[in-house]
Amino acid sequence: MDWLDWFDAHDYEIARQVLQRGVAALAFVAFLSTLNQFRPLLGEGGLLPVPELLRIARRLRGPTLFRWGYTDRRLVAVAVTGMVLAASVVLGLPQLAPPFVPMLVFLALWILYLSIVNVGQTFYGFGWEMLLCEALFTIAFLGSNDQPPPITIIVLVWWLVFRLEFGAGMIKIRGGREWRDLTALMYHHETQPMPNPVSRQAHLLPKWFHRGEVVGNHFAQLVVPFLLFVPGPVGSIAATIVILTQLWLIVTGNFAWLNWITVVLAASAVTDSAWHWLIPAIPADLGTDAATTPVWWFAIVAAVTVLLLVLSWWPIRNLLSRRQLMNASFNRWMLVNAYGAFGTVTKRRIEIVVEGTLDEYPDDDSEWREYGFKGKPGDLRRIPRQFAPYHLRLDWLMWFLPLGRMWEPWFEVFLLRLLQADAATLRLLRHDPFDGEPPTWVRAHAYLYRFSTHAEYRATGQRWMRTFEHEVIGPAGLP
């Protein structure tokens, strides 16, 4: 029908393919992370058991399939189902069917992951969890290969990127002074939650470079997002700037899938014409042969568009507020959320080092052996590894410990599991110094970590230098 021509985004077919397959690929990673880590962290015998949460909680964070009972077997079923559905989208299978098929697949992924997040407690309290949920819901309405992508959903993805980037930019401007005096990146590469193999090299770059990083960040997050809504080359250039800044963050850090999904979402503003200009082998009229949008599909997409526009009132008000919330959801379904990160930058890196001993009575002569984590710094000579977009949840929570209350309930149980040599908990670690044997005592010490200079590295071979700060938890054993 001719009157629906305005609804069809013919120049965004590649954008749709990138969005559907890219978000599905990251959902696969999220479900894989859940399959590997949820049970020792939150399962029946976990650090914060979900059955206990369901028993005592009067109101959960939001809807979940586990409301009617949790078991580890059900968790595995949910995670594996999510991985299978996500893999099918990456392969392009649902997209070959009518548009309601990929819609149902993405909505199923949304419900499955929402069910996990809403019982995940502090281990799922990160902004990229709600970001993935919102992306899965929004992209559910991009349709299949037989019809052009609906322009309203494409614009709503731009609106998501705008909130993600502009919200982060405003949080920084309203946050720590280091973002205003351009010194934030002189600390960030060293103190970020989980450095990667390039973080040390990035940290050791000249101060003028770090100031330039902050200026570039402010431009990319406070100016460029407005340009995403300009169709054609301007929007494509704006998306490219967002993508390039996110790629720099990917190269220099481990922020789970946050930067990766931002790249995928920002690609929604790159037109097929721009792809053709960059790679002439790609046809410029890739999406012009698609069939006309059915009226019933238009009605569904129009209703969803109105819903998301109505829900946009709360994040808009939040962006304009002096007390801007960071990574907040205004409804139980995690739709049209507020985002932002690193309103302040930590200037000193304090690491909690956990040790154990086999001595019957610990004293100054006891041999204490250090537990090794997969991602967070420990071994002074070890090169930090690249894990993103995979999310190491225990390592991230260990970074937060020195920034808040040390006596987090999960950390107490974690130490107990080490004393019990619990096999599931030990699999979360890189190195068990006792090879499965339970220690007699464990303790936790705080150390100041910093990257070694070039001269220090040449002299010691250490990538980190550390200084003892204080004892956090003295020797603790089983009753």
C-alpha positions as CSV (number, residue, x, y, z in Angstrom):
1,M,0.0,0.0,0.0
2,D,1.4,3.4,-1.1
3,W,0.4,5.1,2.1
4,L,2.7,2.9,4.0
5,D,5.8,3.8,2.0
6,W,6.9,6.3,4.6
7,F,7.0,3.5,7.1
8,D,9.6,1.5,5.2
9,A,13.3,2.2,5.9
10,H,14.6,0.9,2.6
11,D,18.1,2.3,3.1
12,Y,18.7,0.4,6.4
13,E,18.6,-3.3,5.5
14,I,22.3,-3.8,6.5
15,A,21.5,-1.9,9.8
16,R,18.7,-4.4,10.5
17,Q,21.0,-7.4,9.8
18,V,23.7,-6.0,12.1
19,L,21.2,-5.2,14.8
20,Q,19.4,-8.6,14.8
21,R,22.5,-10.8,14.5
22,G,24.7,-8.6,16.6
23,V,22.4,-8.3,19.6
24,A,21.6,-12.0,19.3
25,A,25.3,-12.9,19.4
26,L,25.7,-10.8,22.5
27,A,22.6,-12.4,24.1
28,F,24.3,-15.8,23.4
29,V,27.3,-14.6,25.3
30,A,25.1,-13.4,28.2
31,F,23.3,-16.7,28.4
32,L,26.6,-18.6,28.3
33,S,28.0,-16.4,31.1
34,T,24.8,-17.3,33.1
35,L,25.2,-21.0,32.4
36,N,28.8,-21.0,33.6
37,Q,28.5,-18.7,36.6
38,F,24.9,-18.4,37.9
39,R,24.8,-21.7,39.9
40,P,27.9,-21.1,42.1
41,L,26.9,-17.5,42.5
42,L,23.1,-17.6,42.9
43,G,22.0,-21.2,42.6
44,E,20.7,-23.5,45.2
45,G,24.1,-23.7,46.9
46,G,25.3,-20.3,45.7
47,L,26.7,-17.2,47.5
48,L,23.3,-15.5,47.3
49,P,20.8,-18.4,46.7
50,V,17.8,-17.5,44.6
51,P,15.5,-19.9,46.6
52,E,16.3,-17.8,49.7
53,L,15.5,-14.6,47.8
54,L,12.1,-16.0,46.7
55,R,11.3,-17.1,50.2
56,I,11.9,-13.7,51.9
57,A,11.3,-11.1,49.1
58,R,7.9,-9.4,49.3
59,R,8.5,-7.9,45.8
60,L,11.0,-8.9,43.2
61,R,12.8,-6.4,40.9
62,G,10.4,-7.4,38.1
63,P,8.7,-10.4,36.4
64,T,10.6,-13.7,36.3
65,L,9.8,-17.3,35.2
66,F,11.4,-18.3,38.5
67,R,8.6,-16.8,40.6
68,W,7.0,-20.2,40.7
69,G,10.1,-21.8,42.0
70,Y,13.8,-22.0,41.2
71,T,16.1,-25.0,40.7
72,D,19.5,-25.2,39.1
73,R,18.0,-27.5,36.5
74,R,15.5,-24.9,35.5
75,L,18.2,-22.3,35.3
76,V,20.2,-24.5,32.9
77,A,17.1,-25.0,30.8
78,V,16.5,-21.3,30.6
79,A,20.1,-20.5,29.7
80,V,20.4,-23.3,27.1
81,T,17.1,-22.3,25.5
82,G,18.3,-18.7,25.3
83,M,21.6,-19.8,23.7
84,V,19.8,-21.9,21.1
85,L,17.3,-19.2,20.2
86,A,20.1,-16.6,20.0
87,A,22.2,-18.8,17.8
88,S,19.3,-19.3,15.4
89,V,19.1,-15.5,14.9
90,V,22.8,-15.3,14.3
91,L,22.4,-17.9,11.6
92,G,19.5,-15.9,10.1
93,L,16.9,-18.6,10.4
94,P,13.9,-16.8,12.0
95,Q,14.4,-13.9,9.6
96,L,13.5,-16.2,6.7
97,A,10.0,-16.6,8.1
98,P,7.1,-14.0,8.4
99,P,7.9,-11.0,10.6
100,F,6.1,-12.4,13.6
101,V,8.6,-15.3,13.9
102,P,11.7,-13.2,14.7
103,M,9.5,-11.1,16.8
104,L,8.5,-14.1,18.9
105,V,12.1,-15.3,19.1
106,F,13.4,-12.0,20.4
107,L,10.5,-11.6,22.8
108,A,11.3,-15.0,24.2
109,L,14.9,-14.0,24.6
110,W,13.8,-10.9,26.4
111,I,11.6,-12.8,28.8
112,L,14.2,-15.5,29.5
113,Y,17.0,-12.9,30.2
114,L,14.6,-10.7,32.2
115,S,13.8,-13.7,34.3
116,I,17.5,-14.2,35.1
117,V,18.3,-10.5,35.8
118,N,15.3,-10.0,38.1
119,V,16.6,-12.7,40.5
120,G,20.3,-12.0,39.9
121,Q,20.6,-9.5,42.7
122,T,24.0,-7.7,43.0
123,F,25.6,-10.0,40.5
124,Y,23.2,-8.8,37.8
125,G,23.1,-5.2,38.9
126,F,25.0,-3.8,36.0
127,G,23.7,-1.3,33.4
128,W,24.5,-3.6,30.5
129,E,22.0,-6.1,31.8
130,M,19.0,-3.8,31.4
131,L,20.5,-2.5,28.2
132,L,20.5,-6.0,26.7
133,C,16.9,-6.5,27.9
134,E,15.8,-3.2,26.3
135,A,17.6,-4.0,23.0
136,L,16.1,-7.5,22.8
137,F,12.6,-6.0,23.1
138,T,13.1,-3.1,20.7
139,I,14.8,-5.2,18.0
140,A,12.0,-7.8,18.2
141,F,10.0,-5.5,15.9
142,L,12.5,-5.0,13.1
143,G,10.7,-7.7,11.0
144,S,12.1,-10.3,8.7
145,N,13.9,-10.3,5.4
146,D,10.6,-10.1,3.3
147,Q,9.8,-6.5,4.4
148,P,11.8,-3.4,4.8
149,P,12.7,-2.5,8.4
150,P,10.2,-0.1,10.0
151,I,11.6,3.4,10.3
152,T,10.0,4.0,13.7
153,I,11.9,1.1,15.2
154,I,15.2,2.2,13.6
155,V,14.6,5.7,15.1
156,L,13.8,4.1,18.5
157,V,17.2,2.4,18.4
158,W,18.8,5.8,17.7
159,W,16.9,7.0,20.7
160,L,18.4,4.2,22.8
161,V,21.9,5.0,21.6
162,F,21.2,8.7,22.4
163,R,20.2,7.8,26.0
164,L,23.2,5.5,26.4
165,E,25.8,8.1,25.1
166,F,24.3,11.4,26.1
167,G,23.3,10.0,29.5
168,A,26.8,8.9,30.1
169,G,28.1,12.3,29.0
170,M,25.8,14.2,31.4
171,I,26.7,11.9,34.3
172,K,30.4,12.8,33.7
173,I,29.8,16.5,33.4
174,R,27.7,16.5,36.6
175,G,30.0,14.1,38.3
176,G,33.6,14.2,39.4
177,R,35.8,17.3,38.8
178,E,38.3,15.1,36.9
179,W,35.9,15.1,33.9
180,R,35.8,18.9,33.9
181,D,39.5,19.5,34.3
182,L,40.3,16.8,31.7
183,T,42.3,14.5,34.0
184,A,39.9,11.5,34.3
185,L,41.8,9.3,31.8
186,M,45.0,9.8,33.6
187,Y,43.6,7.4,36.2
188,H,40.9,5.4,34.4
189,H,43.0,2.9,32.4
190,E,44.8,1.9,35.6
191,T,41.8,1.9,38.0
192,Q,39.1,0.5,35.8
193,P,37.4,-2.6,37.1
194,M,39.1,-5.1,34.9
195,P,42.1,-4.0,32.8
196,N,43.0,-5.8,29.6
197,P,46.4,-6.5,27.8
198,V,46.5,-3.0,26.4
199,S,45.4,-1.0,29.5
200,R,48.9,-0.6,30.9
201,Q,50.2,0.8,27.6
202,A,47.3,3.1,27.4
203,H,47.9,4.3,31.0
204,L,51.5,5.1,30.2
205,L,50.7,7.4,27.3
206,P,51.5,11.1,27.7
207,K,49.2,13.4,29.8
208,W,48.4,15.5,26.7
209,F,47.0,12.3,25.1
210,H,44.8,11.6,28.1
211,R,43.4,15.1,28.0
212,G,42.6,14.6,24.4
213,E,40.8,11.4,25.2
214,V,38.5,13.3,27.6
215,V,37.8,16.0,25.1
216,G,37.0,13.4,22.5
217,N,34.8,11.6,24.9
218,H,32.8,14.7,25.7
219,F,32.4,15.5,22.0
220,A,31.3,11.9,21.2
221,Q,28.8,11.7,24.1
222,L,27.5,15.3,24.4
223,V,27.4,16.5,20.8
224,V,27.4,13.5,18.4
225,P,24.3,11.8,19.7
226,F,22.1,14.6,18.5
227,L,23.4,14.1,15.0
228,L,22.2,10.4,14.9
229,F,18.7,11.7,14.1
230,V,19.9,13.4,10.9
231,P,19.2,11.0,8.1
232,G,21.7,10.2,5.4
233,P,25.5,11.0,5.6
234,V,25.3,13.1,8.8
235,G,23.8,10.3,10.8
236,S,26.2,7.7,9.3
237,I,29.2,9.9,10.2
238,A,27.8,10.4,13.8
239,A,27.4,6.6,14.1
240,T,30.9,6.1,12.9
241,I,32.3,8.5,15.6
242,V,30.4,6.6,18.3
243,I,31.6,3.3,17.0
244,L,35.3,4.4,16.8
245,T,35.2,5.7,20.4
246,Q,33.6,2.5,21.6
247,L,36.3,0.5,19.7
248,W,38.9,2.4,21.7
249,L,37.2,1.3,24.9
250,I,37.1,-2.3,23.7
251,V,40.8,-2.2,22.9
252,T,41.8,-0.8,26.3
253,G,39.4,-2.4,28.7
254,N,37.0,-5.2,29.7
255,F,33.5,-3.9,30.1
256,A,31.5,-7.0,29.4
257,W,29.3,-6.4,26.4
258,L,28.6,-2.7,27.1
259,N,30.9,-1.3,24.4
260,W,30.2,-4.2,22.0
261,I,26.4,-3.7,22.1
262,T,26.9,0.1,21.7
263,V,28.8,-0.6,18.5
264,V,26.0,-2.8,17.2
265,L,23.3,-0.4,18.2
266,A,25.1,2.6,16.7
267,A,25.5,0.8,13.4
268,S,21.7,1.3,13.0
269,A,22.4,4.8,11.9
270,V,24.7,3.8,9.0
271,T,22.8,3.7,5.8
272,D,23.1,1.1,3.0
273,S,24.3,4.0,0.8
274,A,27.2,4.7,3.2
275,W,28.1,1.0,3.2
276,H,28.1,1.0,-0.6
277,W,30.4,4.1,-0.6
278,L,32.7,2.3,1.8
279,I,32.5,-1.1,0.1
280,P,31.3,-0.7,-3.5
281,A,30.6,-4.5,-3.8
282,I,27.6,-3.9,-1.5
283,P,24.6,-3.0,-3.6
284,A,23.3,0.6,-3.0
285,D,19.7,-0.6,-3.4
286,L,19.9,-3.6,-1.1
287,G,16.6,-3.1,0.5
288,T,14.5,-1.8,-2.4
289,D,13.2,-5.2,-3.5
290,A,11.5,-6.1,-0.2
291,A,7.7,-6.6,-0.3
292,T,5.3,-4.0,1.0
293,T,4.7,-4.0,4.8
294,P,1.5,-5.8,5.7
295,V,-1.1,-3.7,7.4
296,W,-1.3,-6.1,10.4
297,W,2.5,-5.8,10.9
298,F,2.2,-2.0,10.7
299,A,-0.4,-2.1,13.4
300,I,1.8,-4.1,15.8
301,V,4.8,-1.9,15.2
302,A,2.8,1.3,15.6
303,A,1.4,0.1,18.9
304,V,4.9,-0.8,20.2
305,T,6.2,2.6,18.9
306,V,3.5,4.5,20.9
307,L,4.3,2.4,24.0
308,L,8.0,3.1,23.9
309,L,7.4,6.8,23.2
310,V,5.1,7.1,26.2
311,L,7.7,5.3,28.4
312,S,10.3,7.8,27.2
313,W,8.9,10.5,29.4
314,W,10.7,9.2,32.5
315,P,14.2,9.0,31.0
316,I,13.8,12.4,29.4
317,R,12.9,13.9,32.8
318,N,15.9,12.1,34.3
319,L,18.3,13.5,31.7
320,L,17.1,17.0,32.5
321,S,17.3,16.5,36.3
322,R,20.2,17.8,38.3
323,R,19.9,14.6,40.3
324,Q,20.3,12.4,37.3
325,L,20.0,8.7,38.0
326,M,22.6,6.3,36.4
327,N,21.6,2.9,35.0
328,A,18.0,3.1,36.3
329,S,14.8,1.4,35.1
330,F,11.5,3.2,35.5
331,N,9.4,0.1,35.0
332,R,9.5,-3.5,35.9
333,W,10.0,-4.6,32.3
334,M,13.3,-2.7,31.8
335,L,12.1,-0.8,28.8
336,V,13.4,2.8,27.9
337,N,15.9,3.0,30.7
338,A,18.4,5.6,31.9
339,Y,22.1,4.8,31.3
340,G,25.4,6.2,32.3
341,A,28.8,5.1,33.7
342,F,31.8,6.4,35.6
343,G,30.4,9.7,36.8
344,T,33.5,9.7,39.0
345,V,36.8,8.0,38.3
346,T,38.6,6.1,41.1
347,K,42.1,7.5,41.5
348,R,43.6,4.7,43.6
349,R,43.3,1.0,42.8
350,I,42.7,-1.0,45.9
351,E,42.6,-4.8,45.4
352,I,41.3,-7.3,48.0
353,V,43.8,-10.2,48.1
354,V,42.4,-13.4,49.5
355,E,44.8,-15.9,51.0
356,G,44.7,-19.2,52.8
357,T,47.0,-21.4,55.0
358,L,47.2,-25.0,56.0
359,D,48.8,-24.2,59.3
360,E,46.8,-25.3,62.4
361,Y,47.4,-22.0,64.2
362,P,48.3,-19.0,62.0
363,D,51.1,-16.7,63.2
364,D,53.8,-14.5,61.7
365,D,55.7,-17.5,60.3
366,S,52.7,-19.1,58.6
367,E,52.8,-19.8,54.9
368,W,49.9,-17.9,53.3
369,R,49.0,-18.8,49.7
370,E,47.1,-16.4,47.4
371,Y,44.0,-17.3,45.4
372,G,44.1,-16.2,41.8
373,F,41.2,-14.7,40.0
374,K,40.6,-15.0,36.3
375,G,40.2,-11.3,35.5
376,K,41.1,-9.0,38.3
377,P,44.8,-8.1,39.1
378,G,46.7,-10.4,41.4
379,D,49.9,-11.9,40.1
380,L,52.2,-8.9,39.6
381,R,53.8,-10.4,36.5
382,R,50.7,-11.6,34.8
383,I,49.4,-9.7,31.7
384,P,45.8,-8.8,32.2
385,R,43.6,-10.9,29.9
386,Q,40.9,-10.0,27.5
387,F,37.5,-11.4,28.5
388,A,34.9,-9.0,27.2
389,P,32.3,-9.3,25.9
390,Y,32.1,-12.3,28.4
391,H,31.3,-11.0,31.9
392,L,33.2,-12.3,34.9
393,R,30.8,-11.4,37.6
394,L,32.7,-12.4,40.7
395,D,35.8,-10.4,39.6
396,W,33.7,-7.3,39.0
397,L,32.1,-7.5,42.4
398,M,35.6,-7.9,44.0
399,W,36.5,-4.6,42.4
400,F,33.5,-2.9,44.1
401,L,34.3,-4.3,47.6
402,P,36.9,-1.6,48.6
403,L,34.5,1.1,47.3
404,G,31.7,0.2,49.7
405,R,30.9,-2.1,52.6
406,M,33.5,-4.8,53.0
407,W,31.1,-7.1,54.8
408,E,28.9,-7.9,51.9
409,P,26.9,-11.0,52.6
410,W,28.1,-12.8,49.4
411,F,31.8,-12.2,50.4
412,E,31.3,-13.9,53.7
413,V,29.8,-16.9,52.0
414,F,32.6,-16.8,49.4
415,L,35.2,-17.1,52.2
416,L,33.2,-20.0,53.7
417,R,33.1,-21.8,50.4
418,L,36.9,-21.5,50.2
419,L,37.3,-23.0,53.6
420,Q,35.1,-25.8,52.4
421,A,37.1,-26.1,49.2
422,D,33.7,-26.0,47.3
423,A,34.5,-27.3,43.8
424,A,31.9,-25.0,42.0
425,T,33.2,-21.9,43.7
426,L,36.8,-22.8,43.0
427,R,35.9,-23.2,39.3
428,L,35.2,-19.5,39.3
429,L,38.8,-18.8,40.1
430,R,41.9,-19.1,37.9
431,H,44.1,-20.6,40.6
432,D,43.5,-22.6,43.7
433,P,46.8,-22.7,45.6
434,F,45.7,-25.8,47.5
435,D,44.6,-28.0,44.5
436,G,41.2,-28.8,46.0
437,E,42.4,-29.3,49.6
438,P,40.5,-27.1,52.1
439,P,42.7,-24.5,53.9
440,T,42.6,-24.2,57.7
441,W,42.3,-20.5,57.6
442,V,41.6,-17.7,55.1
443,R,42.1,-14.0,55.3
444,A,41.7,-10.9,53.2
445,H,44.2,-8.0,52.8
446,A,43.9,-4.7,50.9
447,Y,46.8,-3.7,48.6
448,L,47.3,-0.6,46.6
449,Y,48.0,-1.6,43.0
450,R,49.4,0.5,40.2
451,F,50.9,-0.2,36.8
452,S,54.7,-0.3,36.8
453,T,56.6,2.3,34.8
454,H,58.7,1.3,31.9
455,A,61.8,1.5,34.1
456,E,60.2,-0.6,36.8
457,Y,59.1,-3.2,34.4
458,R,62.7,-3.5,32.9
459,A,64.1,-3.9,36.4
460,T,61.5,-6.3,37.9
461,G,59.6,-7.9,35.1
462,Q,56.4,-6.8,37.0
463,R,53.4,-5.2,35.2
464,W,52.0,-4.2,38.6
465,M,53.5,-2.7,41.7
466,R,51.7,-3.2,45.0
467,T,51.9,-1.8,48.5
468,F,50.2,-3.3,51.6
469,E,47.4,-1.1,52.9
470,H,45.6,-2.9,55.8
471,E,44.1,-6.1,56.9
472,V,40.5,-6.4,55.9
473,I,39.6,-9.7,57.5
474,G,41.9,-11.5,59.8
475,P,42.4,-15.2,59.9
476,A,39.0,-16.9,59.8
477,G,38.4,-20.7,60.0
478,L,35.4,-23.0,60.2
479,P,33.6,-23.2,63.6
